[in-house]
């Protein structure tokens, strides 16, 4: 029978972490049934399979990314989600875009909706940055790699989005021409990007 001490320890942990995974209870030796009981009592909200948080917890703008990073640590946020993270788009993507190594299965997540792109080898590994948000490590492609990815996946997101991202990244000095070229070579889109890069230099 879980005690009040367990309840308190779980609530303290939720306060400290923001987003609580079922597996986090192992660290404090609390039985999983405490989560069910606290949820039933309205002291915790279930926000996804195996994910909980305090009801009054102020969800940040990165809440969706944090949820996915917690469940799929190898996911790298890319394309529209990365543009939004770096404040390079006015669009609000309906799905969260993630890159996974080639051969990966689409993660089974109820919420938020995700769109997965498979990338292989250096294309997947190049340009990953780590940012801490709400106590969770987010893996996000840097600005230059994101812009190049937009050109590579222009059929999925639209060439207009890629061009807007390129213009904004250069105007806000968030990516150098050298960085863009370097990633364009890795992603094999130098021929596609050359006319646009030359036009804005």
C-alpha positions in Angstrom: 0.0 0.0 0.0 1.7 3.3 -1.1 2.1 5.7 1.7 1.6 9.5 1.9 5.4 9.7 1.8 5.3 8.1 -1.7 2.7 10.5 -2.8 4.7 13.5 -1.5 7.9 12.2 -3.1 6.2 11.8 -6.5 4.6 15.2 -6.3 8.0 16.8 -5.4 9.7 15.0 -8.3 6.9 16.2 -10.7 7.5 19.8 -9.4 11.2 19.5 -9.9 11.2 17.8 -13.4 8.0 19.4 -14.9 7.3 16.3 -16.9 7.3 13.0 -15.1 7.9 9.6 -16.8 6.7 6.4 -15.2 10.3 5.2 -15.2 11.3 8.2 -13.0 9.6 6.5 -10.0 12.3 3.9 -9.9 14.8 6.5 -8.7 12.7 7.3 -5.6 11.5 3.7 -5.0 7.8 4.6 -5.4 5.3 2.1 -6.8 3.7 2.9 -10.2 0.2 2.7 -8.6 1.0 6.1 -7.0 0.6 7.7 -10.4 -2.8 6.2 -10.9 -3.9 7.3 -7.5 -2.6 10.9 -7.8 -4.2 11.2 -11.2 -7.5 10.0 -9.9 -7.3 12.5 -7.1 -6.6 15.3 -9.5 -3.2 15.9 -8.2 -1.5 14.9 -11.4 -2.5 15.1 -15.1 -1.7 12.4 -17.5 -0.5 14.1 -20.7 0.4 11.0 -22.7 1.2 7.3 -22.3 3.5 7.1 -19.3 3.8 10.9 -19.0 2.5 13.0 -16.1 2.7 16.5 -14.8 1.2 18.8 -12.1 -2.3 20.2 -13.1 -1.2 23.8 -12.7 2.2 23.3 -14.4 2.8 26.2 -16.8 3.4 24.3 -20.1 6.1 26.1 -22.0 6.0 26.8 -25.8 8.3 23.9 -26.2 6.0 21.5 -24.4 5.4 19.3 -27.5 9.2 19.0 -28.1 9.8 18.2 -24.5 7.2 15.4 -24.5 8.7 13.8 -27.6 12.3 14.2 -26.4 11.3 12.5 -23.2 9.8 9.5 -25.0 12.2 9.3 -28.0 15.6 10.4 -26.9 17.2 9.7 -30.3 14.8 12.0 -32.2 16.3 15.2 -33.6 13.9 18.0 -34.2 14.1 19.1 -37.9 12.6 21.1 -40.7 9.5 23.1 -39.6 9.9 22.3 -35.9 13.5 23.3 -36.0 12.7 26.5 -37.9 10.1 27.3 -35.3 12.6 26.6 -32.5 15.1 28.9 -34.0 12.4 31.6 -34.7 12.9 31.4 -38.4 9.3 30.9 -39.5 5.9 32.4 -39.0 4.3 29.0 -39.6 3.0 27.0 -36.8 3.5 23.4 -37.8 0.5 21.1 -37.1 2.9 18.2 -36.5 6.3 18.0 -34.8 9.0 17.1 -37.3 11.6 14.7 -36.2 14.6 13.0 -37.9 15.5 9.4 -37.1 18.2 7.2 -38.3 17.4 5.3 -41.5 15.5 2.1 -40.8 13.8 3.5 -37.7 10.1 2.8 -37.1 7.8 5.7 -36.5 7.5 6.1 -32.7 4.1 5.2 -31.3 3.0 8.4 -29.6 -0.6 9.4 -29.1 0.2 13.1 -28.7 1.6 15.4 -30.0 1.3 14.3 -33.7 4.6 13.7 -35.3 6.0 13.6 -38.8 9.2 11.5 -39.2 11.9 11.9 -41.8 14.6 9.2 -42.1 18.2 10.3 -42.5 21.3 8.2 -42.8 24.9 8.5 -41.6 26.4 11.9 -41.7 23.2 13.6 -42.9 21.5 12.5 -39.6 24.5 13.1 -37.3 25.7 16.5 -38.7 24.6 19.8 -37.1 22.9 18.5 -34.0 22.7 21.0 -31.1 21.5 20.2 -27.6 19.3 22.7 -25.8 17.9 22.3 -22.3 14.2 23.2 -22.0 12.0 22.5 -19.0 14.7 20.2 -17.6 14.8 18.0 -20.7 17.6 17.8 -23.3 16.3 18.6 -26.8 18.3 17.6 -29.8 17.7 20.1 -32.6 19.5 20.7 -35.9 21.3 24.0 -35.9 20.1 26.9 -38.2 22.5 26.2 -41.2 21.7 22.4 -41.2 17.9 23.1 -40.9 17.9 25.5 -43.8 19.8 23.0 -46.0 17.4 20.2 -44.9 14.5 22.4 -46.0 16.0 22.5 -49.5 16.6 18.8 -49.5 13.0 18.1 -48.4 11.5 20.9 -50.4 8.9 18.5 -51.9 7.6 17.8 -48.4 7.5 21.3 -47.0 7.5 23.6 -50.1 10.3 25.5 -51.8 8.8 28.8 -50.5 9.4 27.7 -46.9 13.0 26.8 -47.7 13.6 30.2 -49.4 12.0 32.1 -46.5 14.2 30.2 -44.1 17.3 30.9 -46.1 16.5 34.7 -46.4 15.7 35.0 -42.7 18.7 33.0 -41.5 21.1 35.3 -43.6 19.2 38.5 -42.7 19.4 37.7 -39.0 23.0 36.5 -39.3 22.1 33.1 -37.8 23.9 31.1 -40.4 27.1 31.9 -42.4 27.4 31.2 -46.2 30.3 28.8 -45.3 28.2 26.8 -42.9 25.3 26.6 -45.4 27.8 25.4 -48.1 29.3 22.8 -45.8 25.9 21.2 -45.0 24.7 21.6 -48.6 27.7 19.3 -49.5 26.9 16.8 -46.8 23.3 16.7 -47.8 24.1 16.8 -51.6 22.0 19.8 -52.5 24.7 22.2 -53.6 23.3 22.4 -57.2 19.8 23.1 -55.9 21.0 25.8 -53.4 23.7 27.5 -55.5 21.5 30.0 -57.4 19.7 31.0 -54.2 22.8 31.3 -52.2 24.5 33.4 -54.9 21.4 35.6 -55.2 21.5 36.7 -51.5 25.3 37.0 -51.0 
